[in-house]
Amino acid sequence: MKIEFPGKRVVVAGGSKGIGRSIALAFAEAGAHVSICAREPKSLEATRAEIAAFGHKAHAVSCDLADGPAVSAYVKAAAEALGGIDILVNNASGFGATDDEAGWAASLNVDVLATVRASHAAIPFLEKAGGGAAILNISSISGLRPSVRTAPYGAVKAAVIHYTTSQAAMLARKGIRVNCIAPGSIEFPGGSWEKRKTEVPQLYNAIFKSIPFGRLGKPEEIASAALFLCSPLANWITAQTVVVDGGQMLGA
């Protein structure tokens, strides 16, 4: 089944690499106009060019998602470039791992506050979308269970899941659906699990063995779930968190 988004306007906050990039490209392939933001200009421009190759509007802005005013300015610029917003994907993460001030600050400022700020900035445009408006938040299976290794990351991903349900309740009367994806461990070139494969092989192998299908996930598999949740096929689904982990949670 091929899901199409002809002419839809999609904003992906944190869309230059990994899961965000795959989501952005999947929407573009499905016919959507797409805007992305991230901090690193080189990968941002490379992904923008990939989006543009599908023949639709492609917009990209370098943005520090820990910077509140910058997030709001980006969303408004994206709406102007695309002619509005139908779908917002909150994907960025500060990857705060250490249980100290730095780890908590990184996680709260990006994973939680960027989600809040981008959503607030996008809601006026989503209300005007004329039907089918949606917000999709990207969390993690770390938000569904204790995390000894990355306590701040797990805690803020749990907050994203909870905020998803609150957003859904607040925005339903406005015709905006809000859902969440909780990915398991996803491997891609330049990603954290590729690095751990060589730098921390014991950890990588332990995670690898915990997944019943015998491999880590791919960003494209998260993108497929994203397209479904933002499509008319899911128009009676809101406030849900969908785990996409190949059964990794079964071995928890």
C-alpha positions as CSV (number, residue, x, y, z in Angstrom):
1,M,0.0,0.0,0.0
2,K,1.4,3.3,-1.0
3,I,0.5,6.3,1.1
4,E,0.4,9.7,-0.7
5,F,0.6,13.2,0.6
6,P,0.1,15.3,-2.6
7,G,0.6,19.0,-1.9
8,K,0.7,18.5,1.9
9,R,3.1,20.8,3.8
10,V,5.4,19.0,6.2
11,V,7.8,20.4,8.8
12,V,10.4,18.1,10.3
13,A,12.3,19.7,13.3
14,G,15.5,17.8,13.3
15,G,15.5,16.4,9.8
16,S,19.0,16.3,8.4
17,K,20.2,12.9,9.5
18,G,19.0,9.4,10.6
19,I,15.3,9.1,11.5
20,G,14.4,12.7,10.7
21,R,16.1,12.6,7.3
22,S,14.2,9.3,6.4
23,I,10.9,10.8,7.5
24,A,11.5,14.0,5.5
25,L,12.5,12.0,2.4
26,A,9.5,9.6,2.8
27,F,7.1,12.6,2.9
28,A,8.8,14.1,-0.1
29,E,8.6,10.9,-2.1
30,A,4.9,10.7,-1.2
31,G,4.3,14.1,-2.8
32,A,4.7,16.5,0.1
33,H,6.4,19.9,0.3
34,V,9.0,19.5,3.1
35,S,10.9,21.9,5.4
36,I,13.7,20.6,7.7
37,C,15.9,22.2,10.3
38,A,19.1,21.1,12.1
39,R,22.3,22.6,13.4
40,E,24.9,21.3,11.0
41,P,24.7,23.2,7.6
42,K,26.5,20.6,5.4
43,S,24.2,17.6,6.2
44,L,21.2,20.0,6.2
45,E,21.9,21.2,2.7
46,A,22.6,17.6,1.5
47,T,19.2,16.4,2.7
48,R,17.4,19.5,1.3
49,A,18.8,18.7,-2.1
50,E,17.6,15.1,-1.7
51,I,14.1,16.4,-0.9
52,A,14.2,18.8,-3.9
53,A,15.0,15.9,-6.2
54,F,11.4,14.7,-5.8
55,G,10.2,17.9,-7.5
56,H,8.4,19.5,-4.6
57,K,9.2,22.5,-2.4
58,A,12.3,21.9,-0.3
59,H,13.1,24.3,2.5
60,A,15.9,24.1,5.1
61,V,17.1,26.4,7.9
62,S,20.1,26.0,10.2
63,C,18.6,26.2,13.7
64,D,19.6,25.3,17.2
65,L,16.5,23.6,18.6
66,A,17.6,24.5,22.2
67,D,17.1,28.1,21.3
68,G,13.4,29.1,21.9
69,P,13.2,32.2,19.7
70,A,15.1,30.4,16.9
71,V,12.6,27.5,17.0
72,S,9.6,29.8,16.7
73,A,11.3,31.8,13.9
74,Y,12.1,28.6,12.0
75,V,8.5,27.3,12.1
76,K,7.2,30.6,10.9
77,A,9.8,30.7,8.1
78,A,8.9,27.1,7.1
79,A,5.2,28.0,7.0
80,E,6.0,31.0,4.7
81,A,8.2,28.9,2.4
82,L,5.7,26.1,2.1
83,G,2.5,28.1,2.1
84,G,1.3,26.8,5.4
85,I,1.7,23.7,7.6
86,D,-0.3,20.4,7.5
87,I,2.0,18.2,9.5
88,L,4.7,18.9,12.2
89,V,7.2,16.2,13.1
90,N,9.1,16.8,16.3
91,N,12.2,14.6,16.0
92,A,15.2,16.4,17.5
93,S,17.0,15.1,20.6
94,G,19.7,16.6,22.7
95,F,20.8,13.0,23.6
96,G,21.5,13.9,27.2
97,A,23.0,10.8,28.7
98,T,24.9,11.7,31.8
99,D,22.9,12.1,35.1
100,D,24.2,15.5,35.8
101,E,23.3,19.2,35.0
102,A,24.7,19.0,31.5
103,G,22.8,15.8,30.6
104,W,19.5,17.1,32.0
105,A,19.9,20.5,30.4
106,A,20.6,19.0,27.0
107,S,17.6,16.7,27.2
108,L,15.1,19.1,28.6
109,N,16.0,22.0,26.2
110,V,15.7,20.0,23.0
111,D,13.7,16.8,23.6
112,V,11.0,18.5,25.7
113,L,11.1,22.3,25.1
114,A,11.8,22.2,21.4
115,T,8.7,19.9,21.0
116,V,6.6,22.4,23.0
117,R,7.9,25.5,21.2
118,A,7.7,24.1,17.7
119,S,4.2,22.8,18.4
120,H,3.0,26.2,19.8
121,A,4.5,28.0,16.8
122,A,2.9,25.5,14.3
123,I,-0.6,25.3,15.9
124,P,-2.0,28.5,14.3
125,F,-1.0,27.2,10.8
126,L,-2.3,23.6,11.6
127,E,-5.6,25.1,12.5
128,K,-5.8,26.7,9.0
129,A,-4.8,23.5,7.2
130,G,-8.4,22.6,6.3
131,G,-8.4,19.0,7.6
132,G,-5.9,16.3,8.2
133,A,-3.6,18.3,10.4
134,A,-1.3,16.3,12.6
135,I,1.6,16.5,15.0
136,L,3.9,13.5,15.4
137,N,6.4,13.4,18.2
138,I,9.4,11.0,18.2
139,S,10.1,9.5,21.6
140,S,12.0,6.3,22.4
141,I,11.4,2.9,24.1
142,S,13.8,4.4,26.7
143,G,10.8,6.5,27.8
144,L,8.8,3.3,28.6
145,R,11.2,1.7,31.1
146,P,13.9,2.6,33.6
147,S,17.2,3.7,32.0
148,V,20.2,3.1,34.2
149,R,22.6,4.1,31.4
150,T,20.9,7.2,30.2
151,A,18.6,8.4,32.9
152,P,17.9,12.0,31.6
153,Y,17.2,10.7,28.1
154,G,14.7,8.1,29.3
155,A,13.0,10.6,31.6
156,V,12.5,13.3,28.9
157,K,11.3,10.7,26.3
158,A,8.7,9.6,28.9
159,A,7.7,13.3,29.2
160,V,7.3,13.5,25.4
161,I,5.0,10.5,25.5
162,H,2.9,12.1,28.3
163,Y,2.9,15.4,26.5
164,T,1.6,13.7,23.4
165,T,-1.5,12.6,25.2
166,S,-2.0,16.1,26.7
167,Q,-1.6,17.7,23.3
168,A,-4.0,15.3,21.7
169,A,-6.7,16.2,24.3
170,M,-6.1,19.9,24.0
171,L,-6.0,20.0,20.2
172,A,-8.8,17.5,19.2
173,R,-11.4,20.2,19.1
174,K,-9.2,22.1,16.7
175,G,-9.1,19.1,14.3
176,I,-5.4,18.3,15.0
177,R,-4.4,14.7,15.8
178,V,-1.3,14.1,17.9
179,N,0.6,10.8,18.1
180,C,4.0,9.5,19.0
181,I,6.5,6.9,17.8
182,A,8.8,5.2,20.3
183,P,11.7,3.7,18.2
184,G,13.9,1.0,19.5
185,S,17.7,1.0,18.7
186,I,18.1,2.3,15.1
187,E,21.4,2.0,13.2
188,F,22.5,4.2,10.3
189,P,25.7,5.7,8.9
190,G,27.2,8.2,11.4
191,G,24.6,7.4,14.0
192,S,25.2,6.6,17.7
193,W,24.8,2.8,17.3
194,E,27.2,2.7,14.4
195,K,29.8,4.4,16.7
196,R,29.0,2.1,19.6
197,K,29.5,-0.9,17.3
198,T,33.3,-0.1,17.2
199,E,33.7,2.0,20.4
200,V,31.6,0.0,22.8
201,P,31.1,-3.4,21.2
202,Q,29.9,-5.1,24.4
203,L,27.0,-2.7,24.6
204,Y,26.2,-3.0,20.9
205,N,26.3,-6.8,21.0
206,A,24.1,-6.9,24.1
207,I,21.5,-4.8,22.3
208,F,21.8,-6.7,19.1
209,K,21.1,-10.0,21.0
210,S,18.1,-8.5,22.7
211,I,16.2,-8.0,19.5
212,P,14.3,-11.1,18.4
213,F,14.7,-10.4,14.7
214,G,18.5,-10.4,15.0
215,R,19.3,-6.9,13.8
216,L,18.9,-3.2,14.8
217,G,16.2,-1.1,13.1
218,K,16.5,1.1,10.1
219,P,15.4,4.8,9.9
220,E,13.2,3.9,7.0
221,E,11.1,1.6,9.2
222,I,10.3,4.5,11.5
223,A,9.4,6.7,8.5
224,S,6.9,4.1,7.3
225,A,5.1,4.3,10.7
226,A,5.3,8.1,10.5
227,L,3.6,8.2,7.2
228,F,0.8,5.9,8.4
229,L,0.1,7.9,11.6
230,C,0.0,11.2,9.7
231,S,-2.2,9.9,6.9
232,P,-5.9,9.7,6.4
233,L,-5.6,5.9,7.1
234,A,-5.1,6.9,10.8
235,N,-7.7,9.7,10.9
236,W,-9.4,8.1,14.0
237,I,-6.1,7.6,15.9
238,T,-4.8,10.2,18.3
239,A,-3.0,10.3,21.7
240,Q,-1.2,7.0,20.9
241,T,2.4,6.0,21.2
242,V,3.4,3.3,18.7
243,V,6.4,1.2,19.5
244,V,8.6,0.4,16.5
245,D,11.4,-1.8,17.8
246,G,11.3,-5.2,16.2
247,G,10.4,-6.8,19.5
248,Q,13.3,-5.2,21.5
249,M,11.0,-4.5,24.4
250,L,10.2,-8.2,24.7
251,G,13.7,-8.9,25.9
252,A,13.7,-6.0,28.4
